[in-house]
């Protein structure tokens, strides 16, 4: 019965994609769903996008391993999204663009857009890979197949419905998935607490560090700082987040939806890690990222199992499809389209976008098969992205006041993103944080230096 429920869920996604295919009449339909998103649709889509593999399988694993401090993975996102809603959401929506790199083009020119596009493509394939790994582990609860086969199955499904309907598919499926996710998580918590004997018994059984907050022996202030800047900043400057804001009817809706979502994330940050903590008591010998799948397979009766699994897959796929479409849109709009001397026909651009959805999906699957870890895959993507792009994007909104230019922005992206990628390849994780702050310094210093050089040339 569980398998039947999940199969019905998968078929529903494909059906929505097929129906949405007929609605795609233009580039605007495919990329931003004709910019007709209401507050409810944008907020539910943002929530479903954010509560993905990292916030279910990954965060439950952090709760299993470190306790309450694992909530910071999502809490820093809530903080970042709150900052976005108050200071930047209206500015972002006001541009009426398709992608984040187009904002950088407005700020600094075409060269900056191209470099930003390259960084996002590299980073977001790591993020998509993390969702594929998480979905494969969840599906493994009811299908006794090797993990690599399960990852291939889920990748093919979300690639297919994203390819068919684009943003129309995603916004519609996310609205449904958001409701399913919230319902399932709220259903899971009381059952888990009951099986573990309640909070009081958990405090007796688990080490006191599991209830330490905001830091603990295993989660230091340095780790929290890394989370705030490398994870939290992706919610202030995120191509997937911005793609949702671009879909809003107007600037007020974009701001309101981001604010509602940020506040909703706070309680769910703690709820998910508590699920992982109960798994630590009930199943002390498992791998941390197996916490959520194991809880589901052992606590829920047949039938309910299938519903909860479908909910978790909803969470994961809603993140994967958004990142996949965002990445393919960036390739099509920001890299391929400018190569044409004349305006590229919309039908051709749509065809190219669908081809790139398939290509990026396959490359992400290859990364997932290699890394096989949710948090590790996501940290790879976030480190490269935030270190190169956060400062150029945010400070770009004030570039005239700060006297920033394309030379400084290009240098900042190259130095910050390059240092983070270099560090990840060599296993030097601190390099990502160094790259983040160095990017901001290089942006300002590089802009000032280039102005001095230009002034000297002018005087000559």
Secondary structure, DSSP 8 states (H G I E B T S, - for coil): -HHHHHHHHHHHHHHHHHHHHTT--SHHHHHHGGG-B-HHHHHHHHHHHHSSTIIIIIHHHHHHHHGGGGGHHHHHHHHHHHHIIIIIHHHHHHT--S-HHHHHHHHH-HHHHHHHHHHHHHHHHHHHHHHHHHHHHHHTTT--S-HHHHHHHHHHHHHHHHHHHHHHHHHHHHHHHHHHHHHHHHHHHHHHHHHHTHHHHHHHHS-GGGG--S--SSS-HHHHHHIIIIIIHHHHS-HHHHHHHHHBSSHHHHHHHHHHHHHHHHHHHHHHHHHHHHHHHH-TTS-GGGHHHHHHHHHS-TTHHHHHHHHHHHHHHHHHHHHHHHHHHIIIIIIIGGGSSS---HHHHHHHHHHHHHHHHHHHHHHHHHH--HHHHHHHHHHHHHHHHHHHHHHHTTHHHHT--HHHHHHHHHHHHHHHHHHHHHT-THHHHHHHHHHHHHHHHHHHHHHHHHHHHHH-
